[in-house]
Amino acid sequence: MNEKDQYESLACNCVEVGTIIREDDTVLTIDLSGVNAQSRFDTLKEEAAKIGSGNCKISSETVDENGQTVIRAMFDFDCTAEKLIFQMKNS
């Protein structure tokens, strides 16, 4: 039996990027809490504007989770690559 796996690679522990990263995966949601939540959100907004096209659509909502106020920030980038760059830069 000599069937090839469609994901087989000559290198170990490698996966085709397209199997992990979807083209339409452009939205990143981050929950921020604590004393510095608002200043952290302001910093992230500035950083998002510097990525790629600079057209990131940013929105937020304030939610109560277990008695704690949380800023739920949503970043909608033009493409998946911009989202990944932002995530890697700010993780």
Beta strands, then each sheet from edge to edge (+ up, - down):
strand 1: 27-33
strand 2: 57-65
strand 3: 68-76
sheet 1: 1+ 3- 2+
end
